[in-house]
Amino acid sequence: MDAPIRIHPEVREALRTGRPVVALETAVLTHGLPRTPIPDLAPIAGDAWNASLPANVALALAMEHVVRAAGAVPATMAVVDGSLRAGLETLEVERLGSAEGVRKLSTRDLGPCVADRASGGLTVAATLAAAEAAGIRSFATGGIGGVHRGWTSLPDVSADLPALARSRVVVTCAGAKSILDLPATLEWLDTIGVPVIGVGTRHFPCFTCPPDPALAVSAFAQGARTVAAAAHAHWSLGQRTAVLAVQPCPPSHAMDRADFDRAVELAEREASDRGIRGQAVTPFLLGRLAALTEGRSLRANVALLLHNARTAAEIAQALLDLARGS
């Protein structure tokens, strides 16, 4: 049998020599951002953004750039031709971002995709599984999945939540996607024992929108070192869940919550009318929101992803410092 995960030589050497490593998901590459160039996004990322590339590829490479600039090694996670990878070559990123038939992979989908020798982008849940297998303890994403609105009639709960319950990884994110039932999502996180640590905030961020003052986080941190100390203590006490480090979307790009909710209501109605269900719901809603908000939600998404990548790199370094006793 092939090895369960193929670790890129640079990532393997970083893990061996004690350099910080940050896992990055690829569902945003394969099923999140548009596959066409969007030069207007370049100012958000500065030198990290290649405006000639499709936006999905430009973002994936910009996140790697930000991680490197912060002193860590990026490990972009995907399945390529039936091989689960921790770390990709640039050509592999470009291929995943342009190929037809690339799958969106949660944990349930990894085995069938590998067996079929197919390719796919990893969700938060699948990336957590890959990071745990590779021994990577810091992971940057946009917003986690959670409990969907209307769950009382249809119990639609993301696989991200149970994955967080079994993965010793610090997940840096902007809370959960605002299209979800955020109070119910926080209750789930409480039930499964996942610390929700606000980085510079005492309230739960709402993805592209500012934090909700009605939703308190379980702990507060000034920065990466405090988050790492809490995670180190959490795991030292025998806990095996992830630690969620949540930070708001940069204020200059955050959206007004009322405007966003109106767009969500319209997009959800369209999804229902078209019979869109399951894994197709989130990509559809995100795409419609970008159109309905005239690109504001897309700009906010890019800004928070890059912000999270930088913080995750700092957390990765702080975790290593704690492990060395420094």
C-alpha positions as protocol buffer text, in pm:
chain_id: "A"
residue {
  index: 1
  type: MET
  ca { x: 0 y: 0 z: 0 }
}
residue {
  index: 2
  type: ASP
  ca { x: 111 y: 357 z: -65 }
}
residue {
  index: 3
  type: ALA
  ca { x: 188 y: 576 z: 235 }
}
residue {
  index: 4
  type: PRO
  ca { x: -136 y: 732 z: 373 }
}
residue {
  index: 5
  type: ILE
  ca { x: 2 y: 1083 z: 323 }
}
residue {
  index: 6
  type: ARG
  ca { x: 284 y: 1217 z: 109 }
}
residue {
  index: 7
  type: ILE
  ca { x: 468 y: 1498 z: 285 }
}
residue {
  index: 8
  type: HIS
  ca { x: 649 y: 1748 z: 65 }
}
residue {
  index: 9
  type: PRO
  ca { x: 1028 y: 1739 z: 122 }
}
residue {
  index: 10
  type: GLU
  ca { x: 1035 y: 2101 z: 242 }
}
residue {
  index: 11
  type: VAL
  ca { x: 754 y: 2034 z: 490 }
}
residue {
  index: 12
  type: ARG
  ca { x: 916 y: 1709 z: 605 }
}
residue {
  index: 13
  type: GLU
  ca { x: 1249 y: 1883 z: 665 }
}
residue {
  index: 14
  type: ALA
  ca { x: 1077 y: 2164 z: 856 }
}
residue {
  index: 15
  type: LEU
  ca { x: 901 y: 1914 z: 1081 }
}
residue {
  index: 16
  type: ARG
  ca { x: 1226 y: 1721 z: 1134 }
}
residue {
  index: 17
  type: THR
  ca { x: 1433 y: 2027 z: 1223 }
}
residue {
  index: 18
  type: GLY
  ca { x: 1172 y: 2204 z: 1433 }
}
residue {
  index: 19
  type: ARG
  ca { x: 1068 y: 2485 z: 1200 }
}
residue {
  index: 20
  type: PRO
  ca { x: 709 y: 2616 z: 1214 }
}
residue {
  index: 21
  type: VAL
  ca { x: 464 y: 2469 z: 963 }
}
residue {
  index: 22
  type: VAL
  ca { x: 113 y: 2589 z: 875 }
}
residue {
  index: 23
  type: ALA
  ca { x: -150 y: 2370 z: 710 }
}
residue {
  index: 24
  type: LEU
  ca { x: -368 y: 2536 z: 443 }
}
residue {
  index: 25
  type: GLU
  ca { x: -693 y: 2398 z: 302 }
}
residue {
  index: 26
  type: THR
  ca { x: -778 y: 2382 z: -68 }
}
residue {
  index: 27
  type: ALA
  ca { x: -1159 y: 2379 z: -88 }
}
residue {
  index: 28
  type: VAL
  ca { x: -1133 y: 2756 z: -127 }
}
residue {
  index: 29
  type: LEU
  ca { x: -903 y: 2691 z: -426 }
}
residue {
  index: 30
  type: THR
  ca { x: -1116 y: 2425 z: -594 }
}
residue {
  index: 31
  type: HIS
  ca { x: -1468 y: 2535 z: -497 }
}
residue {
  index: 32
  type: GLY
  ca { x: -1446 y: 2876 z: -330 }
}
residue {
  index: 33
  type: LEU
  ca { x: -1307 y: 3167 z: -531 }
}
residue {
  index: 34
  type: PRO
  ca { x: -1368 y: 3246 z: -900 }
}
residue {
  index: 35
  type: ARG
  ca { x: -1149 y: 3083 z: -1165 }
}
residue {
  index: 36
  type: THR
  ca { x: -1089 y: 3411 z: -1344 }
}
residue {
  index: 37
  type: PRO
  ca { x: -841 y: 3693 z: -1270 }
}
residue {
  index: 38
  type: ILE
  ca { x: -977 y: 3970 z: -1046 }
}
residue {
  index: 39
  type: PRO
  ca { x: -716 y: 4248 z: -1044 }
}
residue {
  index: 40
  type: ASP
  ca { x: -923 y: 4450 z: -794 }
}
residue {
  index: 41
  type: LEU
  ca { x: -822 y: 4201 z: -524 }
}
residue {
  index: 42
  type: ALA
  ca { x: -450 y: 4274 z: -566 }
}
residue {
  index: 43
  type: PRO
  ca { x: -436 y: 4576 z: -331 }
}
residue {
  index: 44
  type: ILE
  ca { x: -555 y: 4359 z: -40 }
}
residue {
  index: 45
  type: ALA
  ca { x: -253 y: 4130 z: -68 }
}
residue {
  index: 46
  type: GLY
  ca { x: 9 y: 4366 z: -206 }
}
residue {
  index: 47
  type: ASP
  ca { x: 319 y: 4192 z: -343 }
}
residue {
  index: 48
  type: ALA
  ca { x: 175 y: 3852 z: -249 }
}
residue {
  index: 49
  type: TRP
  ca { x: -90 y: 3871 z: -522 }
}
residue {
  index: 50
  type: ASN
  ca { x: -32 y: 3781 z: -888 }
}
residue {
  index: 51
  type: ALA
  ca { x: -307 y: 3974 z: -1066 }
}
residue {
  index: 52
  type: SER
  ca { x: -257 y: 3781 z: -1391 }
}
residue {
  index: 53
  type: LEU
  ca { x: -361 y: 3451 z: -1230 }
}
residue {
  index: 54
  type: PRO
  ca { x: -717 y: 3332 z: -1168 }
}
residue {
  index: 55
  type: ALA
  ca { x: -835 y: 3461 z: -830 }
}
residue {
  index: 56
  type: ASN
  ca { x: -854 y: 3113 z: -674 }
}
residue {
  index: 57
  type: VAL
  ca { x: -494 y: 3030 z: -766 }
}
residue {
  index: 58
  type: ALA
  ca { x: -369 y: 3378 z: -678 }
}
residue {
  index: 59
  type: LEU
  ca { x: -521 y: 3345 z: -331 }
}
residue {
  index: 60
  type: ALA
  ca { x: -374 y: 2999 z: -265 }
}
residue {
  index: 61
  type: LEU
  ca { x: -26 y: 3121 z: -360 }
}
residue {
  index: 62
  type: ALA
  ca { x: -72 y: 3447 z: -168 }
}
residue {
  index: 63
  type: MET
  ca { x: -153 y: 3253 z: 149 }
}
residue {
  index: 64
  type: GLU
  ca { x: 166 y: 3050 z: 103 }
}
residue {
  index: 65
  type: HIS
  ca { x: 357 y: 3376 z: 51 }
}
residue {
  index: 66
  type: VAL
  ca { x: 216 y: 3528 z: 371 }
}
residue {
  index: 67
  type: VAL
  ca { x: 304 y: 3216 z: 573 }
}
residue {
  index: 68
  type: ARG
  ca { x: 662 y: 3227 z: 442 }
}
residue {
  index: 69
  type: ALA
  ca { x: 692 y: 3600 z: 509 }
}
residue {
  index: 70
  type: ALA
  ca { x: 597 y: 3531 z: 871 }
}
residue {
  index: 71
  type: GLY
  ca { x: 878 y: 3276 z: 902 }
}
residue {
  index: 72
  type: ALA
  ca { x: 687 y: 2948 z: 862 }
}
residue {
  index: 73
  type: VAL
  ca { x: 659 y: 2678 z: 595 }
}
residue {
  index: 74
  type: PRO
  ca { x: 321 y: 2638 z: 419 }
}
residue {
  index: 75
  type: ALA
  ca { x: 174 y: 2290 z: 382 }
}
residue {
  index: 76
  type: THR
  ca { x: -111 y: 2325 z: 135 }
}
residue {
  index: 77
  type: MET
  ca { x: -326 y: 2011 z: 164 }
}
residue {
  index: 78
  type: ALA
  ca { x: -501 y: 1827 z: -120 }
}
residue {
  index: 79
  type: VAL
  ca { x: -547 y: 1491 z: -287 }
}
residue {
  index: 80
  type: VAL
  ca { x: -362 y: 1477 z: -620 }
}
residue {
  index: 81
  type: ASP
  ca { x: -413 y: 1172 z: -843 }
}
residue {
  index: 82
  type: GLY
  ca { x: -510 y: 958 z: -545 }
}
residue {
  index: 83
  type: SER
  ca { x: -229 y: 1080 z: -320 }
}
residue {
  index: 84
  type: LEU
  ca { x: -305 y: 1277 z: -4 }
}
residue {
  index: 85
  type: ARG
  ca { x: -47 y: 1557 z: 4 }
}
residue {
  index: 86
  type: ALA
  ca { x: 89 y: 1782 z: 276 }
}
residue {
  index: 87
  type: GLY
  ca { x: 256 y: 2051 z: 68 }
}
residue {
  index: 88
  type: LEU
  ca { x: 214 y: 2117 z: -304 }
}
residue {
  index: 89
  type: GLU
  ca { x: 423 y: 2240 z: -592 }
}
residue {
  index: 90
  type: THR
  ca { x: 305 y: 2559 z: -763 }
}
residue {
  index: 91
  type: LEU
  ca { x: 212 y: 2363 z: -1076 }
}
residue {
  index: 92
  type: GLU
  ca { x: -8 y: 2133 z: -864 }
}
residue {
  index: 93
  type: VAL
  ca { x: -185 y: 2434 z: -712 }
}
residue {
  index: 94
  type: GLU
  ca { x: -248 y: 2574 z: -1060 }
}
residue {
  index: 95
  type: ARG
  ca { x: -373 y: 2239 z: -1185 }
}
residue {
  index: 96
  type: LEU
  ca { x: -618 y: 2195 z: -897 }
}
residue {
  index: 97
  type: GLY
  ca { x: -744 y: 2547 z: -956 }
}
residue {
  index: 98
  type: SER
  ca { x: -821 y: 2491 z: -1323 }
}
residue {
  index: 99
  type: ALA
  ca { x: -901 y: 2123 z: -1379 }
}
residue {
  index: 100
  type: GLU
  ca { x: -1256 y: 2005 z: -1433 }
}
residue {
  index: 101
  type: GLY
  ca { x: -1402 y: 1734 z: -1214 }
}
residue {
  index: 102
  type: VAL
  ca { x: -1188 y: 1812 z: -910 }
}
residue {
  index: 103
  type: ARG
  ca { x: -1377 y: 1694 z: -602 }
}
residue {
  index: 104
  type: LYS
  ca { x: -1463 y: 1875 z: -281 }
}
residue {
  index: 105
  type: LEU
  ca { x: -1340 y: 1645 z: -6 }
}
residue {
  index: 106
  type: SER
  ca { x: -1459 y: 1614 z: 351 }
}
residue {
  index: 107
  type: THR
  ca { x: -1336 y: 1333 z: 577 }
}
residue {
  index: 108
  type: ARG
  ca { x: -1590 y: 1086 z: 439 }
}
residue {
  index: 109
  type: ASP
  ca { x: -1463 y: 1149 z: 85 }
}
residue {
  index: 110
  type: LEU
  ca { x: -1090 y: 1097 z: 135 }
}
residue {
  index: 111
  type: GLY
  ca { x: -1088 y: 716 z: 107 }
}
residue {
  index: 112
  type: PRO
  ca { x: -1301 y: 695 z: -209 }
}
residue {
  index: 113
  type: CYS
  ca { x: -1101 y: 974 z: -376 }
}
residue {
  index: 114
  type: VAL
  ca { x: -771 y: 802 z: -299 }
}
residue {
  index: 115
  type: ALA
  ca { x: -907 y: 467 z: -417 }
}
residue {
  index: 116
  type: ASP
  ca { x: -1029 y: 624 z: -742 }
}
residue {
  index: 117
  type: ARG
  ca { x: -691 y: 796 z: -791 }
}
residue {
  index: 118
  type: ALA
  ca { x: -883 y: 1120 z: -831 }
}
residue {
  index: 119
  type: SER
  ca { x: -798 y: 1475 z: -717 }
}
residue {
  index: 120
  type: GLY
  ca { x: -975 y: 1706 z: -477 }
}
residue {
  index: 121
  type: GLY
  ca { x: -962 y: 2013 z: -258 }
}
residue {
  index: 122
  type: LEU
  ca { x: -982 y: 1958 z: 116 }
}
residue {
  index: 123
  type: THR
  ca { x: -1242 y: 2115 z: 346 }
}
residue {
  index: 124
  type: VAL
  ca { x: -1160 y: 2213 z: 704 }
}
residue {
  index: 125
  type: ALA
  ca { x: -1255 y: 1864 z: 826 }
}
residue {
  index: 126
  type: ALA
  ca { x: -1035 y: 1683 z: 575 }
}
residue {
  index: 127
  type: THR
  ca { x: -746 y: 1925 z: 630 }
}
residue {
  index: 128
  type: LEU
  ca { x: -765 y: 1859 z: 1003 }
}
residue {
  index: 129
  type: ALA
  ca { x: -737 y: 1486 z: 936 }
}
residue {
  index: 130
  type: ALA
  ca { x: -436 y: 1541 z: 708 }
}
residue {
  index: 131
  type: ALA
  ca { x: -268 y: 1780 z: 951 }
}
residue {
  index: 132
  type: GLU
  ca { x: -311 y: 1536 z: 1237 }
}
residue {
  index: 133
  type: ALA
  ca { x: -163 y: 1255 z: 1024 }
}
residue {
  index: 134
  type: ALA
  ca { x: 135 y: 1471 z: 928 }
}
residue {
  index: 135
  type: GLY
  ca { x: 199 y: 1604 z: 1280 }
}
residue {
  index: 136
  type: ILE
  ca { x: 119 y: 1966 z: 1192 }
}
residue {
  index: 137
  type: ARG
  ca { x: -30 y: 2164 z: 1480 }
}
residue {
  index: 138
  type: SER
  ca { x: -125 y: 2498 z: 1320 }
}
residue {
  index: 139
  type: PHE
  ca { x: -384 y: 2546 z: 1046 }
}
residue {
  index: 140
  type: ALA
  ca { x: -523 y: 2861 z: 880 }
}
residue {
  index: 141
  type: THR
  ca { x: -859 y: 2882 z: 709 }
}
residue {
  index: 142
  type: GLY
  ca { x: -1134 y: 3136 z: 648 }
}
residue {
  index: 143
  type: GLY
  ca { x: -1438 y: 3029 z: 847 }
}
residue {
  index: 144
  type: ILE
  ca { x: -1525 y: 2686 z: 977 }
}
residue {
  index: 145
  type: GLY
  ca { x: -1844 y: 2505 z: 889 }
}
residue {
  index: 146
  type: GLY
  ca { x: -2104 y: 2455 z: 1156 }
}
residue {
  index: 147
  type: VAL
  ca { x: -2477 y: 2419 z: 1216 }
}
residue {
  index: 148
  type: HIS
  ca { x: -2683 y: 2536 z: 920 }
}
residue {
  index: 149
  type: ARG
  ca { x: -2986 y: 2758 z: 956 }
}
residue {
  index: 150
  type: GLY
  ca { x: -3309 y: 2562 z: 972 }
}
residue {
  index: 151
  type: TRP
  ca { x: -3137 y: 2272 z: 1151 }
}
residue {
  index: 152
  type: THR
  ca { x: -3448 y: 2205 z: 1361 }
}
residue {
  index: 153
  type: SER
  ca { x: -3628 y: 2072 z: 1052 }
}
residue {
  index: 154
  type: LEU
  ca { x: -3320 y: 1935 z: 873 }
}
residue {
  index: 155
  type: PRO
  ca { x: -3024 y: 1854 z: 1105 }
}
residue {
  index: 156
  type: ASP
  ca { x: -2754 y: 1982 z: 868 }
}
residue {
  index: 157
  type: VAL
  ca { x: -2430 y: 1996 z: 1069 }
}
residue {
  index: 158
  type: SER
  ca { x: -2088 y: 2032 z: 907 }
}
residue {
  index: 159
  type: ALA
  ca { x: -1834 y: 1752 z: 940 }
}
residue {
  index: 160
  type: ASP
  ca { x: -1593 y: 2025 z: 1052 }
}
residue {
  index: 161
  type: LEU
  ca { x: -1738 y: 2011 z: 1403 }
}
residue {
  index: 162
  type: PRO
  ca { x: -1674 y: 1642 z: 1482 }
}
residue {
  index: 163
  type: ALA
  ca { x: -1333 y: 1677 z: 1312 }
}
residue {
  index: 164
  type: LEU
  ca { x: -1249 y: 1956 z: 1557 }
}
residue {
  index: 165
  type: ALA
  ca { x: -1342 y: 1720 z: 1840 }
}
residue {
  index: 166
  type: ARG
  ca { x: -1067 y: 1472 z: 1745 }
}
residue {
  index: 167
  type: SER
  ca { x: -775 y: 1677 z: 1608 }
}
residue {
  index: 168
  type: ARG
  ca { x: -500 y: 1834 z: 1818 }
}
residue {
  index: 169
  type: VAL
  ca { x: -454 y: 2134 z: 1592 }
}
residue {
  index: 170
  type: VAL
  ca { x: -490 y: 2508 z: 1648 }
}
residue {
  index: 171
  type: VAL
  ca { x: -731 y: 2635 z: 1384 }
}
residue {
  index: 172
  type: THR
  ca { x: -702 y: 3006 z: 1309 }
}
residue {
  index: 173
  type: CYS
  ca { x: -1018 y: 3138 z: 1148 }
}
residue {
  index: 174
  type: ALA
  ca { x: -1266 y: 3425 z: 1137 }
}
residue {
  index: 175
  type: GLY
  ca { x: -1521 y: 3226 z: 1334 }
}
residue {
  index: 176
  type: ALA
  ca { x: -1783 y: 3035 z: 1137 }
}
residue {
  index: 177
  type: LYS
  ca { x: -1931 y: 3130 z: 802 }
}
residue {
  index: 178
  type: SER
  ca { x: -2203 y: 3393 z: 853 }
}
residue {
  index: 179
  type: ILE
  ca { x: -2450 y: 3191 z: 647 }
}
residue {
  index: 180
  type: LEU
  ca { x: -2474 y: 2948 z: 943 }
}
residue {
  index: 181
  type: ASP
  ca { x: -2668 y: 2945 z: 1270 }
}
residue {
  index: 182
  type: LEU
  ca { x: -2388 y: 3095 z: 1479 }
}
residue {
  index: 183
  type: PRO
  ca { x: -2543 y: 3054 z: 1828 }
}
residue {
  index: 184
  type: ALA
  ca { x: -2612 y: 2685 z: 1755 }
}
residue {
  index: 185
  type: THR
  ca { x: -2259 y: 2642 z: 1618 }
}
residue {
  index: 186
  type: LEU
  ca { x: -2110 y: 2787 z: 1937 }
}
residue {
  index: 187
  type: GLU
  ca { x: -2325 y: 2550 z: 2143 }
}
residue {
  index: 188
  type: TRP
  ca { x: -2187 y: 2256 z: 1945 }
}
residue {
  index: 189
  type: LEU
  ca { x: -1831 y: 2372 z: 2004 }
}
residue {
  index: 190
  type: ASP
  ca { x: -1905 y: 2396 z: 2375 }
}
residue {
  index: 191
  type: THR
  ca { x: -2058 y: 2047 z: 2380 }
}
residue {
  index: 192
  type: ILE
  ca { x: -1759 y: 1883 z: 2211 }
}
residue {
  index: 193
  type: GLY
  ca { x: -1510 y: 2064 z: 2435 }
}
residue {
  index: 194
  type: VAL
  ca { x: -1335 y: 2288 z: 2182 }
}
residue {
  index: 195
  type: PRO
  ca { x: -1189 y: 2607 z: 2338 }
}
residue {
  index: 196
  type: VAL
  ca { x: -1290 y: 2912 z: 2137 }
}
residue {
  index: 197
  type: ILE
  ca { x: -1021 y: 3173 z: 2197 }
}
residue {
  index: 198
  type: GLY
  ca { x: -1080 y: 3525 z: 2073 }
}
residue {
  index: 199
  type: VAL
  ca { x: -761 y: 3684 z: 1937 }
}
residue {
  index: 200
  type: GLY
  ca { x: -805 y: 4048 z: 2030 }
}
residue {
  index: 201
  type: THR
  ca { x: -1181 y: 4002 z: 2070 }
}
residue {
  index: 202
  type: ARG
  ca { x: -1415 y: 3878 z: 2343 }
}
residue {
  index: 203
  type: HIS
  ca { x: -1693 y: 3803 z: 2098 }
}
residue {
  index: 204
  type: PHE
  ca { x: -1734 y: 3546 z: 1823 }
}
residue {
  index: 205
  type: PRO
  ca { x: -1638 y: 3679 z: 1478 }
}
residue {
  index: 206
  type: CYS
  ca { x: -1898 y: 3641 z: 1206 }
}
residue {
  index: 207
  type: PHE
  ca { x: -1668 y: 3560 z: 912 }
}
residue {
  index: 208
  type: THR
  ca { x: -1687 y: 3863 z: 679 }
}
residue {
  index: 209
  type: CYS
  ca { x: -1885 y: 4063 z: 937 }
}
residue {
  index: 210
  type: PRO
  ca { x: -1771 y: 4212 z: 1271 }
}
residue {
  index: 211
  type: PRO
  ca { x: -1800 y: 4003 z: 1590 }
}
residue {
  index: 212
  type: ASP
  ca { x: -2148 y: 3958 z: 1739 }
}
residue {
  index: 213
  type: PRO
  ca { x: -2165 y: 4118 z: 2087 }
}
residue {
  index: 214
  type: ALA
  ca { x: -2430 y: 3863 z: 2183 }
}
residue {
  index: 215
  type: LEU
  ca { x: -2190 y: 3571 z: 2126 }
}
residue {
  index: 216
  type: ALA
  ca { x: -1909 y: 3544 z: 2383 }
}
residue {
  index: 217
  type: VAL
  ca { x: -1595 y: 3338 z: 2322 }
}
residue {
  index: 218
  type: SER
  ca { x: -1475 y: 3101 z: 2594 }
}
residue {
  index: 219
  type: ALA
  ca { x: -1135 y: 3271 z: 2640 }
}
residue {
  index: 220
  type: PHE
  ca { x: -948 y: 3585 z: 2536 }
}
residue {
  index: 221
  type: ALA
  ca { x: -595 y: 3619 z: 2396 }
}
residue {
  index: 222
  type: GLN
  ca { x: -392 y: 3927 z: 2311 }
}
residue {
  index: 223
  type: GLY
  ca { x: -194 y: 3742 z: 2047 }
}
residue {
  index: 224
  type: ALA
  ca { x: -33 y: 3425 z: 1915 }
}
residue {
  index: 225
  type: ARG
  ca { x: 175 y: 3343 z: 2224 }
}
residue {
  index: 226
  type: THR
  ca { x: -131 y: 3344 z: 2449 }
}
residue {
  index: 227
  type: VAL
  ca { x: -319 y: 3118 z: 2209 }
}
residue {
  index: 228
  type: ALA
  ca { x: -24 y: 2878 z: 2190 }
}
residue {
  index: 229
  type: ALA
  ca { x: 9 y: 2869 z: 2570 }
}
residue {
  index: 230
  type: ALA
  ca { x: -360 y: 2782 z: 2605 }
}
residue {
  index: 231
  type: ALA
  ca { x: -333 y: 2507 z: 2341 }
}
residue {
  index: 232
  type: HIS
  ca { x: -17 y: 2367 z: 2500 }
}
residue {
  index: 233
  type: ALA
  ca { x: -187 y: 2350 z: 2840 }
}
residue {
  index: 234
  type: HIS
  ca { x: -507 y: 2207 z: 2688 }
}
residue {
  index: 235
  type: TRP
  ca { x: -322 y: 1914 z: 2531 }
}
residue {
  index: 236
  type: SER
  ca { x: -90 y: 1867 z: 2831 }
}
residue {
  index: 237
  type: LEU
  ca { x: -402 y: 1803 z: 3038 }
}
residue {
  index: 238
  type: GLY
  ca { x: -494 y: 1512 z: 2816 }
}
residue {
  index: 239
  type: GLN
  ca { x: -749 y: 1689 z: 2597 }
}
residue {
  index: 240
  type: ARG
  ca { x: -753 y: 1576 z: 2236 }
}
residue {
  index: 241
  type: THR
  ca { x: -972 y: 1840 z: 2071 }
}
residue {
  index: 242
  type: ALA
  ca { x: -866 y: 2123 z: 1846 }
}
residue {
  index: 243
  type: VAL
  ca { x: -829 y: 2477 z: 1975 }
}
residue {
  index: 244
  type: LEU
  ca { x: -1016 y: 2741 z: 1777 }
}
residue {
  index: 245
  type: ALA
  ca { x: -836 y: 3076 z: 1751 }
}
residue {
  index: 246
  type: VAL
  ca { x: -1089 y: 3324 z: 1617 }
}
residue {
  index: 247
  type: GLN
  ca { x: -1009 y: 3674 z: 1498 }
}
residue {
  index: 248
  type: PRO
  ca { x: -1228 y: 3929 z: 1319 }
}
residue {
  index: 249
  type: CYS
  ca { x: -1206 y: 4018 z: 955 }
}
residue {
  index: 250
  type: PRO
  ca { x: -982 y: 4328 z: 922 }
}
residue {
  index: 251
  type: PRO
  ca { x: -1215 y: 4624 z: 995 }
}
residue {
  index: 252
  type: SER
  ca { x: -1133 y: 4804 z: 667 }
}
residue {
  index: 253
  type: HIS
  ca { x: -1288 y: 4512 z: 476 }
}
residue {
  index: 254
  type: ALA
  ca { x: -1560 y: 4389 z: 714 }
}
residue {
  index: 255
  type: MET
  ca { x: -1920 y: 4403 z: 592 }
}
residue {
  index: 256
  type: ASP
  ca { x: -2223 y: 4553 z: 760 }
}
residue {
  index: 257
  type: ARG
  ca { x: -2415 y: 4264 z: 920 }
}
residue {
  index: 258
  type: ALA
  ca { x: -2762 y: 4389 z: 818 }
}
residue {
  index: 259
  type: ASP
  ca { x: -2656 y: 4424 z: 453 }
}
residue {
  index: 260
  type: PHE
  ca { x: -2498 y: 4082 z: 463 }
}
residue {
  index: 261
  type: ASP
  ca { x: -2805 y: 3917 z: 618 }
}
residue {
  index: 262
  type: ARG
  ca { x: -3030 y: 4063 z: 348 }
}
residue {
  index: 263
  type: ALA
  ca { x: -2803 y: 3918 z: 80 }
}
residue {
  index: 264
  type: VAL
  ca { x: -2794 y: 3580 z: 259 }
}
residue {
  index: 265
  type: GLU
  ca { x: -3174 y: 3568 z: 275 }
}
residue {
  index: 266
  type: LEU
  ca { x: -3200 y: 3624 z: -99 }
}
residue {
  index: 267
  type: ALA
  ca { x: -2922 y: 3374 z: -179 }
}
residue {
  index: 268
  type: GLU
  ca { x: -3078 y: 3107 z: 44 }
}
residue {
  index: 269
  type: ARG
  ca { x: -3413 y: 3156 z: -127 }
}
residue {
  index: 270
  type: GLU
  ca { x: -3245 y: 3107 z: -465 }
}
residue {
  index: 271
  type: ALA
  ca { x: -3069 y: 2792 z: -342 }
}
residue {
  index: 272
  type: SER
  ca { x: -3397 y: 2649 z: -216 }
}
residue {
  index: 273
  type: ASP
  ca { x: -3579 y: 2732 z: -540 }
}
residue {
  index: 274
  type: ARG
  ca { x: -3305 y: 2558 z: -740 }
}
residue {
  index: 275
  type: GLY
  ca { x: -3303 y: 2250 z: -516 }
}
residue {
  index: 276
  type: ILE
  ca { x: -2938 y: 2293 z: -417 }
}
residue {
  index: 277
  type: ARG
  ca { x: -2845 y: 2065 z: -125 }
}
residue {
  index: 278
  type: GLY
  ca { x: -2550 y: 1918 z: 67 }
}
residue {
  index: 279
  type: GLN
  ca { x: -2194 y: 2010 z: -24 }
}
residue {
  index: 280
  type: ALA
  ca { x: -2315 y: 2232 z: -309 }
}
residue {
  index: 281
  type: VAL
  ca { x: -2490 y: 2477 z: -75 }
}
residue {
  index: 282
  type: THR
  ca { x: -2189 y: 2667 z: 63 }
}
residue {
  index: 283
  type: PRO
  ca { x: -2010 y: 2727 z: -272 }
}
residue {
  index: 284
  type: PHE
  ca { x: -2339 y: 2841 z: -426 }
}
residue {
  index: 285
  type: LEU
  ca { x: -2416 y: 3081 z: -141 }
}
residue {
  index: 286
  type: LEU
  ca { x: -2065 y: 3227 z: -138 }
}
residue {
  index: 287
  type: GLY
  ca { x: -2077 y: 3282 z: -513 }
}
residue {
  index: 288
  type: ARG
  ca { x: -2418 y: 3448 z: -501 }
}
residue {
  index: 289
  type: LEU
  ca { x: -2315 y: 3663 z: -205 }
}
residue {
  index: 290
  type: ALA
  ca { x: -2016 y: 3792 z: -400 }
}
residue {
  index: 291
  type: ALA
  ca { x: -2251 y: 3894 z: -682 }
}
residue {
  index: 292
  type: LEU
  ca { x: -2523 y: 4038 z: -456 }
}
residue {
  index: 293
  type: THR
  ca { x: -2275 y: 4244 z: -253 }
}
residue {
  index: 294
  type: GLU
  ca { x: -2090 y: 4368 z: -564 }
}
residue {
  index: 295
  type: GLY
  ca { x: -1771 y: 4192 z: -460 }
}
residue {
  index: 296
  type: ARG
  ca { x: -1759 y: 4320 z: -100 }
}
residue {
  index: 297
  type: SER
  ca { x: -1796 y: 3971 z: 49 }
}
residue {
  index: 298
  type: LEU
  ca { x: -1520 y: 3842 z: -181 }
}
residue {
  index: 299
  type: ARG
  ca { x: -1280 y: 4120 z: -78 }
}
residue {
  index: 300
  type: ALA
  ca { x: -1356 y: 4056 z: 288 }
}
residue {
  index: 301
  type: ASN
  ca { x: -1299 y: 3683 z: 239 }
}
residue {
  index: 302
  type: VAL
  ca { x: -955 y: 3739 z: 84 }
}
residue {
  index: 303
  type: ALA
  ca { x: -856 y: 3988 z: 355 }
}
residue {
  index: 304
  type: LEU
  ca { x: -948 y: 3756 z: 642 }
}
residue {
  index: 305
  type: LEU
  ca { x: -782 y: 3452 z: 484 }
}
residue {
  index: 306
  type: LEU
  ca { x: -450 y: 3633 z: 453 }
}
residue {
  index: 307
  type: HIS
  ca { x: -485 y: 3776 z: 805 }
}
residue {
  index: 308
  type: ASN
  ca { x: -546 y: 3426 z: 941 }
}
residue {
  index: 309
  type: ALA
  ca { x: -248 y: 3280 z: 755 }
}
residue {
  index: 310
  type: ARG
  ca { x: -17 y: 3534 z: 916 }
}
residue {
  index: 311
  type: THR
  ca { x: -151 y: 3467 z: 1266 }
}
residue {
  index: 312
  type: ALA
  ca { x: -136 y: 3089 z: 1217 }
}
residue {
  index: 313
  type: ALA
  ca { x: 235 y: 3121 z: 1130 }
}
residue {
  index: 314
  type: GLU
  ca { x: 293 y: 3315 z: 1452 }
}
residue {
  index: 315
  type: ILE
  ca { x: 105 y: 3050 z: 1650 }
}
residue {
  index: 316
  type: ALA
  ca { x: 309 y: 2773 z: 1488 }
}
residue {
  index: 317
  type: GLN
  ca { x: 630 y: 2943 z: 1602 }
}
residue {
  index: 318
  type: ALA
  ca { x: 493 y: 3002 z: 1952 }
}
residue {
  index: 319
  type: LEU
  ca { x: 396 y: 2634 z: 1985 }
}
residue {
  index: 320
  type: LEU
  ca { x: 750 y: 2531 z: 1894 }
}
residue {
  index: 321
  type: ASP
  ca { x: 894 y: 2777 z: 2146 }
}
residue {
  index: 322
  type: LEU
  ca { x: 678 y: 2627 z: 2420 }
}
residue {
  index: 323
  type: ALA
  ca { x: 778 y: 2273 z: 2323 }
}
residue {
  index: 324
  type: ARG
  ca { x: 1144 y: 2375 z: 2356 }
}
residue {
  index: 325
  type: GLY
  ca { x: 1079 y: 2545 z: 2689 }
}
residue {
  index: 326
  type: SER
  ca { x: 1178 y: 2888 z: 2557 }
}
